[in-house]
Amino acid sequence: MTGFVIQRLLLAVLVVFGVSIVTFFLTFLSGDPAALMLSADASAEQVAQFRHDWGFDDPIIVQYGRFLGRALQGDMGMSLRHGTPALPLIADRLPATFQLTLTAMAMAIFAAIPLGVISATHRGSAIDLVTMTVALVGQAIPAFWLAIMGILFFSVSLGWLPTSGRGTLLHVIMPASVLAIGLTALLTRLTRSTMLEVLSEDYVRTARAKGLRAWAVLSRHALRNALIPLVTVIGLQFGYILGGAVVIETVFTWPGVGLFTIQAITNRDYPVVQAAVLILSTAVVLINLLVDLLYGLLDPRIRVRA
């Protein structure tokens, strides 16, 4: 097991290194920050001085080497717009993003697993048909459209929830719900399909033949084995939810990393964009590493193979 963990850690480091390369070089495709940060009537000397002060006149490889060396020391550079270190700016907004993401995932998991189990145990019934229809619609609706409709209905028409911002519990309900709907639909369908497959296995029929109660068969035998593909998808969807949070944070003006990154992209604030992408990608890699370790808890045979 130790060798497996070390192998996954090394792979995670390689993935983060690859993300740093892609992120650094792609940010320079958006244009020259001097053209945005300086006024239109800035002289050539002022532009040249700006590029020299920020190191933009060095070769791109030299700039990346400087960026990587600083990143390994916890320094992600200085924000061009704010004139302060980029890392604290991102760190201040991480709690808001993780609050939104984790709330949405918790809502989706606690709703999807019971719905999927009920649908699987009532296959072909009206409950199954309604659940799968709602899940299909939930996956098809774009999150940004759902967010706008939610604001119009629950905030403008009914006045139940605030339209934007972060503060009380009421502020997180609507953006987290919008993020959770698509994931709930996906996990519900996956739970149903995996439960149907597991319920047809011989060990489940044997447990029933022994006279175990239906709830014991579902919870101790069927659901535990059905959780393995669910854990995989949940880990992968964590990155999707973080990406989707960028759109939702923008719609709801949620003060997280996503909204701040969009503003940094607009301002061509390269250090902030690079820091945000690198930190979020590292979080996704660590979550997927945790998912790999959870496999061993759910199925001891995976630990033996590792």
MIVEXMI-172588 format. One record per atom (N, C-alpha, C): residue in one letter; y, z, x. Coordinates in steps of 0.02 Angstrom, whole numbers, padded with zeros to 5 digits, always signed. Each point is the difference from the previous one (the first is absolute). Example, Ala and Ser with C-alpha at 12.3 -4.5 7.8 and 13.67 -1.06 7.14 Angstrom:
residues 2
a-00284+00390+00660/a+00059+00000-00045/a+00060+00000+00045/s+00053-00036-00018/s+00059+00003+00042/s+00055+00037-00039/
//
This chain:
residues 306
m-00060+00000+00041/m+00060+00000-00041/m+00063+00000+00043/t-00003+00036+00057/t+00058+00003+00044/t+00016-00069+00028/g-00053-00037+00020/g+00011-00067+00025/g+00030-00046-00053/f-00020+00009-00062/f+00028-00040-00055/f+00074+00014-00009/v+00019+00064+00003/v+00071+00019-00007/v+00041-00029+00056/i-00025+00005+00062/i+00036-00027+00058/i+00009-00075-00007/q-00053-00033-00022/q+00003-00073-00009/q+00053-00019-00052/r+00002+00037-00056/r+00049-00015-00051/r+00071+00016+00022/l+00008+00053+00041/l+00066+00017+00026/l+00026-00055+00047/l-00044-00026+00043/l+00020-00053+00045/l+00019-00063-00039/l-00039-00015-00052/l+00016-00057-00042/l+00067+00010-00036/a+00014+00061-00022/a+00063+00014-00033/a+00059-00010+00048/v-00009+00021+00063/v+00053-00010+00049/v+00013-00075+00011/l-00054-00039+00004/l+00008-00073+00008/l+00036-00031-00060/v-00016+00023-00060/v+00032-00027-00060/v+00075+00016+00001/v+00018+00062+00016/v+00071+00019+00002/v+00036-00040+00054/f-00034-00011+00058/f+00030-00040+00053/f+00013-00071-00024/g-00048-00029-00035/g+00009-00067-00027/g+00057-00003-00051/v+00005+00051-00042/v+00054+00002-00049/v+00067+00004+00035/s+00004+00038+00054/s+00064+00006+00037/s+00021-00068+00028/i-00048-00039+00024/i+00017-00066+00027/i+00026-00046-00055/v-00038-00003-00055/v+00020-00044-00055/v+00067+00021-00029/t+00009+00065-00011/t+00063+00025-00029/t+00059-00015+00045/f-00007+00012+00064/f+00056-00009+00046/f+00022-00073+00003/f-00048-00045+00006/f+00019-00070+00008/f+00023-00032-00065/l-00028+00022-00057/l+00020-00029-00064/l+00070+00021-00020/t+00021+00059+00020/t+00068+00022-00019/t+00053-00045+00030/f-00014-00029+00058/f+00050-00043+00031/f+00005-00069-00033/l-00046-00015-00045/l+00004-00063-00036/l+00051+00002-00057/s+00023+00061-00018/s+00046+00006-00056/s+00072-00020+00019/g+00014-00007+00064/g+00067-00021+00020/g+00030+00045+00053/d+00060-00014+00018/d+00035+00036+00053/d+00038+00059-00030/p-00015+00062+00022/p+00036+00057-00028/p+00074+00000+00017/a+00018-00032+00055/a+00071-00004+00018/a+00040-00038-00052/a-00031-00050-00031/a+00035-00039-00051/a+00015+00042-00062/l-00039+00052-00013/l+00010+00042-00059/l+00042+00061+00017/m-00012+00029+00057/m+00034+00063+00017/m+00073-00011+00020/l+00014-00059+00030/l+00068-00013+00022/l+00036-00043-00052/s+00065+00003+00001/s+00039-00039-00047/s-00004-00074+00016/a+00019-00041-00048/a-00006-00073+00009/a+00047-00026+00054/d+00055+00035+00011/d+00047-00023+00051/d-00009+00033+00068/a-00059+00031+00010/a-00014+00031+00065/a-00004-00054+00054/s+00027+00017+00058/s+00001-00048+00055/s-00069-00004+00033/a-00010-00052+00040/a-00063-00009+00035/a-00012+00058+00048/e+00054+00027+00029/e-00007+00057+00046/e-00024+00062-00038/q+00025+00010-00060/q-00021+00058-00039/q-00073-00006-00021/v-00021-00061-00019/v-00070-00011-00018/v-00045+00012+00060/a+00021-00027+00058/a-00040+00009+00061/a-00004+00074+00019/q+00055+00036-00008/q+00000+00072+00017/q-00045+00039-00048/f+00001-00018-00065/f-00043+00033-00049/f-00074-00010+00019/r-00018-00062+00015/r-00069-00014+00018/r-00020+00036+00064/h+00046+00006+00047/h-00015+00034+00062/h-00009+00075-00012/d+00044+00029-00041/d-00003+00072-00013/d-00065+00020-00033/w-00025-00043-00044/w-00061+00015-00037/w-00062-00031+00032/g+00007-00034+00054/g-00057-00028+00037/g-00027-00065-00029/f+00039-00033-00044/f-00025-00062-00031/f+00006-00061+00046/d+00034+00009+00057/d+00005-00056+00046/d-00058-00003+00049/d-00044+00050-00002/d-00060-00001+00043/d-00053-00045-00031/p-00047-00026+00042/p-00056-00039-00028/p-00039+00041-00052/i-00029-00035-00048/i-00034+00034-00055/i-00058+00043+00024/i-00034-00021+00052/i-00056+00039+00027/i+00026+00065+00030/v+00057-00004+00035/v+00030+00060+00028/v+00021+00048-00055/q+00028-00027-00053/q+00020+00043-00056/q-00060+00034-00032/y-00056-00037-00007/y-00060+00031-00030/y-00028+00054+00046/g-00001-00013+00065/g-00024+00051+00046/g+00041+00063-00003/r+00066-00008-00006/r+00044+00058-00007/r-00013+00036-00066/f-00009-00039-00053/f-00014+00030-00066/f-00066+00038+00001/l-00053-00029+00030/l-00065+00033+00002/l+00002+00063+00042/g+00034-00004+00058/g+00005+00059+00042/g+00035+00058-00034/r+00054-00016-00036/r+00035+00053-00036/r-00040+00026-00059/a-00036-00045-00035/a-00039+00021-00058/a-00055+00049+00020/l-00030-00011+00059/l-00052+00046+00024/l+00028+00069+00015/q+00066+00005+00010/q+00032+00064+00012/q+00033+00028-00063/g-00012-00034-00058/g+00028+00023-00063/g+00071-00023-00011/d+00023-00049+00038/d+00068-00027-00008/d-00005-00070-00027/m+00022-00011-00063/m-00004-00066-00031/m+00066-00039+00004/g+00045+00024+00043/g+00063-00036+00009/g+00055+00028-00044/m+00059-00029+00007/m+00059+00021-00037/m+00014-00048-00057/s+00018+00027-00058/s+00018-00042-00057/s+00065-00036+00014/l-00001-00067-00010/l+00060-00039+00011/l+00054+00016-00052/r-00021+00018-00059/r+00047+00013-00055/r+00027+00071+00002/h-00044+00049+00014/h+00020+00070-00004/h+00018+00030+00067/g-00022-00032+00055/g+00017+00025+00066/g-00036+00063+00018/t-00056+00016-00034/t-00040+00059+00014/t-00072-00021+00011/p-00043+00043+00030/p-00070-00019+00010/p-00034-00021-00065/a-00041-00053+00005/a-00031-00028-00060/a-00055+00046-00027/l-00036+00034+00044/l-00058+00039-00022/l+00020+00057-00047/p+00052+00040+00015/p+00020+00052-00049/p+00022-00029-00067/l+00031-00059+00001/l+00021-00031-00063/l-00061-00015-00044/i-00054-00025+00032/i-00061-00014-00038/i-00034+00065-00021/a-00003+00048+00047/a-00034+00063-00015/a+00032+00036-00059/d+00066-00005-00006/d+00034+00033-00056/d-00020-00029-00068/r-00022-00063+00000/r-00016-00034-00063/r-00076-00004-00013/l-00040+00020+00049/l-00073-00001-00009/l-00023+00045-00056/p+00025+00062-00007/p-00024+00043-00055/p+00008-00032-00068/a+00055-00036-00012/a+00011-00031-00065/a-00052-00055-00012/t-00015-00040+00051/t-00048-00054-00007/t-00070+00028-00011/f-00019+00050+00038/f-00067+00029-00008/f-00006+00038-00065/q+00053+00030-00024/q-00002+00032-00065/q-00015-00050-00055/l+00034-00057+00003/l-00010-00052-00050/l-00070-00030+00006/t-00021-00015+00061/t-00065-00032+00010/t-00058+00046-00019/l+00002+00062+00023/l-00055+00047-00014/l-00003+00018-00074/t+00058+00006-00032/t+00001+00014-00072/t-00031-00057-00039/a+00017-00062+00019/a-00028-00058-00034/a-00075-00004+00010/m-00024+00013+00061/m-00071-00004+00014/m-00038+00055-00037/a+00029+00061-00003/a-00033+00054-00036/a-00005-00016-00075/m+00054-00027-00028/m-00001-00019-00070/m-00053-00053-00013/a-00005-00050+00045/a-00048-00054-00009/a-00072+00025+00005/i-00014+00042+00050/i-00068+00024+00011/i-00024+00044-00058/f+00043+00046-00022/f-00020+00046-00053/f-00007-00036-00068/a+00033-00057-00007/a-00007-00037-00063/a-00057-00051+00004/a-00008-00032+00057/a-00047-00056+00005/a-00073+00022+00001/i-00016+00053+00037/i-00071+00020+00006/i-00029+00021-00067/p+00033+00043-00039/p-00028+00016-00067/p-00005-00061-00045/l+00051-00043+00001/l-00002-00059-00043/l-00057-00047+00021/g-00009-00009+00064/g-00055-00043+00024/g-00068+00027-00017/v-00009+00066+00007/v-00064+00031-00017/v-00014-00005-00075/i+00050+00014-00041/i-00009-00005-00073/i-00016-00071-00020/s+00035-00048+00030/s-00013-00070-00016/s-00070-00021+00020/a-00024+00024+00058/a-00067-00018+00023/a-00054+00031-00043/t+00010+00063-00021/t-00050+00033-00041/t+00000-00024-00073/h+00053-00036-00019/h+00004-00029-00068/h+00006-00076+00005/r-00041-00028+00041/r+00003-00072+00013/r-00009-00040-00065/g+00045-00048-00010/g-00004-00043-00058/g+00031+00029-00063/s+00023+00062+00003/s+00030+00031-00060/s+00074-00019-00006/a+00030+00023-00053/a+00071-00012-00010/a+00042+00034+00054/i-00022+00060+00022/i+00036+00035+00053/i-00001-00041+00064/d-00058-00028+00016/d-00006-00041+00060/d+00045-00062-00005/l+00000-00032-00057/l+00040-00061-00009/l+00075+00015+00006/v+00023+00054-00032/v+00070+00017+00003/v+00021+00020+00071/t-00042+00039+00033/t+00016+00023+00068/t+00006-00059+00048/m-00048-00046-00003/m+00001-00057+00046/m+00058-00048-00016/t+00017-00007-00064/t+00056-00043-00018/t+00065+00029+00026/v+00010+00066-00009/v+00060+00032+00025/v+00003-00004+00076/a-00057+00009+00033/a-00002-00004+00073/a+00018-00070+00024/l-00025-00050-00034/l+00016-00069+00019/l+00075-00014-00007/v+00028+00023-00055/v+00073-00009-00011/v+00040+00039+00052/g-00024+00060+00017/g+00035+00041+00049/g+00002-00032+00069/q-00053-00036+00018/q+00000-00035+00064/q+00043-00062-00001/a+00010-00029-00058/a+00036-00064-00004/a+00075+00009-00003/i+00024+00057-00023/i+00073+00010-00008/i+00032+00014+00067/p+00052-00036+00019/p+00036+00014+00063/p+00034+00068-00002/a-00002+00035+00055/a+00028+00068+00002/a+00075+00000-00010/f+00035-00050+00028/f+00074+00001-00006/f+00021-00011-00073/w-00038-00043-00037/w+00016-00012-00071/w-00013+00064-00040/l-00056+00032+00016/l-00017+00062-00035/l+00053+00053+00013/a+00026+00002+00062/a+00052+00049+00016/a+00064-00013-00040/i+00020-00063-00005/i+00060-00016-00038/i-00009+00017-00074/m-00058-00018-00028/m-00013+00017-00070/m-00001+00075-00011/g-00028+00037+00048/g-00001+00072-00006/g+00069+00030-00001/i+00044-00026+00043/i+00069+00024+00002/i+00035-00014-00067/l-00009-00061-00025/l+00032-00019-00064/l-00024+00043-00057/f-00065+00015-00001/f-00028+00036-00058/f+00008+00076+00006/f-00024+00029+00056/f-00002+00073+00006/f+00067+00029+00021/s+00042-00039+00035/s+00064+00026+00024/s+00058-00021-00044/v+00006-00066-00011/v+00058-00025-00037/v-00009+00013-00075/s-00058-00018-00028/s-00009+00006-00073/s-00013+00072-00022/l-00049+00033+00032/l-00020+00067-00022/l+00037+00056+00037/g+00022-00013+00062/g+00035+00050+00038/g-00044+00057+00024/w-00065-00012+00005/w-00047+00053+00021/w+00000+00011+00075/l+00005-00055+00038/l-00008+00004+00073/l+00061-00030+00034/p+00017+00026+00060/p+00056-00029+00038/p-00015-00070+00024/t+00052-00041+00007/t-00010-00070+00020/t-00014-00007+00074/s+00025+00045+00041/s-00007-00009+00072/s+00010+00066+00036/g-00010-00002+00066/g+00012+00060+00041/g-00061+00044+00006/r+00008+00053+00039/r-00054+00048+00012/r+00028+00070-00003/g-00034+00043-00035/g+00024+00069-00007/g-00051+00043-00034/t-00004-00005-00066/t-00047+00041-00039/t-00065-00038-00010/l-00047+00034-00034/l-00064-00031-00016/l+00009-00060-00045/l+00050+00000-00042/l+00012-00056-00045/l+00015-00064+00038/h+00031+00006+00059/h+00018-00059+00038/h-00062-00037+00028/v-00054+00036+00013/v-00058-00031+00031/v-00049-00027-00051/i+00005+00021-00063/i-00050-00019-00050/i-00003-00076-00009/m+00057-00032-00012/m-00001-00071-00016/m-00018-00044+00060/p+00031+00008+00059/p-00021-00042+00056/p-00072+00010+00021/a-00024+00063-00002/a-00070+00012+00018/a-00047-00030-00052/s+00018+00003-00063/s-00042-00029-00053/s-00004-00076+00007/v+00056-00031+00017/v-00001-00073+00009/v-00046-00020+00058/l+00004+00038+00055/l-00045-00014+00056/l-00072+00014-00017/a-00012+00051-00042/a-00068+00021-00014/a-00036-00047-00049/i+00036-00036-00041/i-00033-00040-00052/i-00046-00053+00029/g+00025-00038+00048/g-00042-00052+00030/g-00059+00028+00035/l+00009+00055+00037/l-00056+00032+00036/l-00050+00030-00049/t+00025+00029-00054/t-00045+00028-00051/t-00045-00054-00030/a+00029-00057-00014/a-00039-00056-00028/a-00054-00022+00048/l+00018-00007+00064/l-00049-00021+00050/l-00056+00051+00008/l+00017+00063+00007/l-00050+00052+00010/l-00044+00010-00061/t+00029-00009-00059/t-00040+00007-00061/t-00054-00054-00003/r+00018-00061+00014/r-00049-00054+00000/r-00053+00009+00054/l+00023+00023+00059/l-00048+00011+00055/l-00047+00058-00016/t+00027+00054-00029/t-00042+00057-00018/t-00053-00020-00051/r+00020-00040-00049/r-00048-00023-00050/r-00055-00041+00031/s+00017-00048+00043/s-00051-00044+00028/s-00047+00038+00047/t+00027+00046+00041/t-00043+00038+00045/t-00044+00049-00038/m+00027+00030-00053/m-00040+00046-00040/m-00056-00036-00036/l+00013-00060-00025/l-00053-00039-00032/l-00056-00016+00049/e+00020-00015+00062/e-00050-00015+00051/e-00041+00061+00018/v+00034+00057+00008/v-00034+00061+00020/v-00044+00026-00057/l+00022-00005-00061/l-00039+00025-00057/l-00066-00036-00009/s-00006-00060+00028/s-00062-00037-00005/s-00048+00015+00057/e+00019+00043+00047/e-00043+00016+00057/e-00057+00045-00021/d-00053-00002+00041/d-00061+00039-00016/d+00013+00075+00002/y+00041+00024+00048/y+00010+00073+00005/y+00037+00027-00060/v+00042-00041-00032/v+00034+00023-00060/v-00050+00005-00058/r-00042-00050-00006/r-00052+00003-00052/r-00047+00059+00011/t-00016+00015+00064/t-00043+00057+00015/t+00034+00066-00020/a+00065+00005+00015/a+00037+00061-00019/a+00000+00010-00075/r+00007-00055-00037/r-00002+00005-00073/r-00069+00020-00024/a-00051-00028+00033/a-00069+00016-00020/a-00017+00073+00011/k+00033+00031+00049/k-00012+00071+00014/k+00032+00045-00052/g+00039-00028-00044/g+00031+00039-00053/g+00068+00027+00016/l+00032-00026+00054/l+00067+00023+00016/l+00050-00022-00054/r+00050+00040-00009/r+00051-00017-00049/r+00038-00062+00022/a+00027-00035-00049/a+00035-00063+00014/a+00058+00012+00047/w+00038+00055-00010/w+00057+00013+00044/w-00023+00013+00072/a-00055+00035+00008/a-00026+00013+00068/a-00022-00064+00033/v-00031-00045-00037/v-00022-00064+00029/v+00060-00040+00021/l+00053-00001-00041/l+00059-00039+00017/l+00037+00028+00060/s+00011+00066+00000/s+00042+00030+00052/s-00036+00008+00067/r-00063+00022-00002/r-00036+00016+00062/r-00036-00059+00030/h-00019-00048-00040/h-00040-00056+00026/h+00037-00067-00003/a+00028-00016-00057/a+00030-00066-00008/a+00069-00005+00031/l+00044+00047-00020/l+00070-00006+00021/l+00009+00006+00075/r-00038+00044+00032/r+00008+00010+00072/r-00015-00064+00038/n-00052-00036-00020/n-00016-00062+00034/n+00048-00056-00019/a+00029+00004-00059/a+00049-00050-00020/a+00067+00010+00034/l+00012+00059+00029/l+00064+00014+00031/l+00011-00037+00066/i-00054-00021+00033/i+00007-00031+00066/i+00043-00063-00003/p-00015-00049-00042/p+00046-00058-00004/p+00069+00019-00027/l+00005+00052-00042/l+00065+00021-00025/l+00043+00027+00057/v-00030+00040+00044/v+00038+00028+00056/v+00025-00056+00045/t-00042-00052+00010/t+00021-00057+00040/t+00061-00034-00029/v-00002-00013-00065/v+00056-00035-00033/v+00062+00044-00001/i-00009+00065-00011/i+00058+00045-00002/i+00035+00001+00068/g-00039+00001+00054/g+00030-00003+00066/g+00038-00064+00013/l-00029-00056-00021/l+00034-00064+00008/l+00061-00005-00044/q-00004+00028-00060/q+00056-00004-00047/q+00058+00044+00020/f-00012+00048+00045/f+00055+00042+00023/f+00053-00043+00033/g-00022-00048+00041/g+00048-00046+00030/g+00034-00044-00051/y-00038-00021-00051/y+00030-00041-00053/y+00052+00039-00039/i-00014+00064-00013/i+00048+00041-00037/i+00063+00011+00041/l-00008+00010+00066/l+00059+00007+00042/l+00042-00064-00001/g-00034-00058+00001/g+00037-00063-00004/g+00032-00010-00068/g-00036+00019-00052/g+00029-00005-00067/g+00056+00049-00011/a-00001+00056+00037/a+00053+00049-00007/a+00067-00028+00024/v-00002-00050+00044/v+00063-00031+00022/v+00037-00030-00060/v-00037-00036-00042/v+00030-00031-00059/v+00022+00053-00050/i-00044+00048-00013/i+00015+00052-00050/i+00058+00044+00023/e+00002+00016+00064/e+00056+00040+00025/e+00066-00037-00008/t-00002-00066+00008/t+00061-00039-00008/t+00022-00001-00073/v-00048-00009-00046/v+00017-00002-00072/v+00028+00067-00023/f-00033+00054+00021/f+00020+00066-00024/f+00049+00036+00047/t+00023-00035+00052/t+00044+00029+00051/t-00029+00066+00025/w-00064-00002+00014/w-00035+00059+00025/w+00014+00006+00076/p+00026+00055+00024/p+00024+00004+00070/p-00058+00009+00050/g-00044-00048+00002/g-00056+00003+00046/g+00006-00051+00056/v-00054-00006+00038/v-00001-00046+00057/v+00005-00072-00024/g-00029-00016-00057/g+00000-00069-00025/g+00070-00025-00013/l+00039+00039-00038/l+00069-00020-00015/l+00042-00003+00064/f-00010+00048+00044/f+00038+00000+00063/f-00018-00060+00044/t-00064-00020-00002/t-00021-00058+00039/t+00030-00064-00027/i+00003-00007-00066/i+00032-00059-00031/i+00073-00004+00021/q+00034+00057+00000/q+00070+00001+00021/q+00006-00018+00074/a-00047+00024+00041/a+00001-00015+00071/a-00013-00075+00013/i-00045-00029-00039/i-00013-00072+00007/i+00062-00040-00018/t+00034+00020-00053/t+00062-00034-00021/t+00053+00005+00055/n+00003+00058+00032/n+00050+00011+00052/n-00023-00023+00069/r-00062-00025+00003/r-00030-00021+00065/r+00001+00058+00050/d-00016+00058-00026/d-00004+00060+00042/d-00070+00003+00030/y-00011-00037+00055/y-00066-00009+00028/y-00037+00065+00016/p+00031+00047+00034/p-00037+00061+00017/p-00026+00038-00061/v+00039+00002-00053/v-00022+00035-00061/v-00059-00036-00032/v+00004-00067-00004/v-00054-00039-00029/v-00064+00010+00040/q+00005-00004+00065/q-00059+00008+00043/q-00029+00070-00005/a+00043+00050-00002/a-00024+00069-00006/a-00035+00011-00067/a+00030-00025-00054/a-00029+00010-00067/a-00068-00033-00006/v-00005-00063+00022/v-00064-00036-00006/v-00053+00033+00044/l+00019+00021+00060/l-00049+00030+00046/l-00025+00067-00027/i+00045+00040-00028/i-00020+00065-00026/i-00045-00007-00061/l+00019-00045-00046/l-00040-00009-00061/l-00068-00030+00017/s-00002-00047+00047/s-00064-00030+00019/s-00045+00052+00034/t+00029+00045+00040/t-00039+00054+00030/t-00029+00046-00053/a+00040+00014-00051/a-00025+00042-00055/a-00058-00033-00035/v+00003-00065-00011/v-00054-00036-00033/v-00063+00001+00043/v+00008-00010+00065/v-00058+00001+00046/v-00033+00069+00000/l+00040+00053+00000/l-00028+00067+00000/l-00036+00015-00066/i+00027-00023-00055/i-00033+00010-00064/i-00068-00035-00001/n-00002-00061+00026/n-00064-00036+00002/n-00050+00033+00047/l+00025+00031+00054/l-00044+00038+00044/l-00029+00060-00037/l+00041+00033-00041/l-00023+00056-00040/l-00053-00022-00050/v+00010-00060-00028/v-00049-00028-00048/v-00068-00010+00035/d+00002-00026+00061/d-00063-00009+00037/d-00036+00065+00011/l+00037+00053+00013/l-00031+00066+00010/l-00027+00029-00065/l+00032-00016-00056/l-00023+00024-00065/l-00067-00030-00019/y-00015-00060+00026/y-00064-00030-00015/y-00058+00047+00017/g+00007+00032+00058/g-00054+00044+00022/g-00010+00060-00045/l+00054+00023-00033/l-00007+00056-00047/l-00032-00022-00065/l+00014-00061-00021/l-00028-00024-00063/l-00073-00023+00008/d-00017-00028+00057/d-00067-00026+00011/d-00022+00018+00071/p-00044+00050+00009/p-00021+00020+00067/p-00034-00056+00039/r-00027-00050-00034/r-00033-00056+00035/r+00050-00038+00043/i+00063-00002-00021/i+00052-00034+00039/i+00011+00036+00065/r-00003+00067-00001/r+00009+00038+00062/r-00057-00013+00048/v-00061-00007-00027/v-00057-00014+00043/v+00007-00067+00034/r+00021-00051-00038/r+00010-00067+00030/r+00055+00002+00052/a+00055+00038-00014/a+00054+00004+00048/a-00024+00032+00065/
//
